[in-house]
Amino acid sequence: MQKTVLSEISETAVLKDIHERIVKNFLDLVVLLELRKKTLSGYDIIAFVHKKFDILLSSGTVYSLVYSLERDGLIKATSNRRRRDYVLTEKGKETAKIIVSVLDKIKVLINTVF
């Protein structure tokens, strides 16, 4: 007996897919907010996202993101022997501060979409 496509789709799979899409789409904000607390290397970002969201990011995803944040002047890299650590710039600190101050509005916007 063959299964139909619909019977193979589970609520868990759909929820996991949406969870991953949301985290990846807001990854820049996640990284900026975590950098308020401490410096992070690319590896630290991968480990943090995996631990907090149970999503394993590729190094390409992370380094593409940090290079973009660097180009936008939000973070800067500091060399620490064999690794690059990332810290917020003044622009990055101000941006993170604004994000935190408008979190309620962001939540309302997300609720409006769904």
Buried (B, 14 or more C-beta within 10 A) or exposed (E): EEEEEEEEEEEEEEEEEEEBEEBBEBBBBBBBBBBEEEBBBBEBBBBBBEEEBEBEBEEEBBBEBBEEBBEEEBBBBEEEEEEBBBBBBEEBBEBBEEBEEEEEEEEEEEEEEE
